[in-house]
Amino acid sequence: MARLHEYQGKQVLKSVGIPVPKGGPAATPEEAAKIASEIGGPVVVKMQAWTTHRASMGGIQFADTPAQASEAAAGLFGKKVGAFTVDRVLVEEKLDIKHEYYASMIIDDASKKAYPAVQQSRWNGYRRASPGRRRQCGHYAYRRHDWSA
């Protein structure tokens, strides 16, 4: 199964003309500072890990200067998230957003064909039902298409 980090998904979106925030991936604190400097304003530094709820893990941090972006990145590199170790961060311009929505594609590996299931949600596919419990939420639209034809 192919998995994309957020920065890789945004590169795909950008390549087909869909607007994405200015920024890019960094593998060192120095690269994070360079990207923040090129943006020239407040940035968000996001750990790249295949997990949900990165913000609640301290994996999304804000920085007003390149030095702060470097410091934030340094604190994220090497962080353990499940079985993974953070080795990349996404540094991008901080946007003034009112609502955040998530979109994802899930590939059905069992069928050995690409049948994407597209999900769009305000809660990243899960919403807190009560402390410590999550439940599936939102409306899902599934449409099978044989992409191999």
Buried (B, 14 or more C-beta within 10 A) or exposed (E): EEEBBBBBBBBEEEEEEEEBBBBBBBEBBEBBBBBBBEBEEBBBBBBBBEEBEBEEBEBBBEBEBBEBBBBBBBBBBEBEBEEEEBBBBBBBBBEEEEEEEEEBEBBBEEEEBBBBBEBEBEBBBBEEEEEEEBEEBBEEEEEEEEEEE
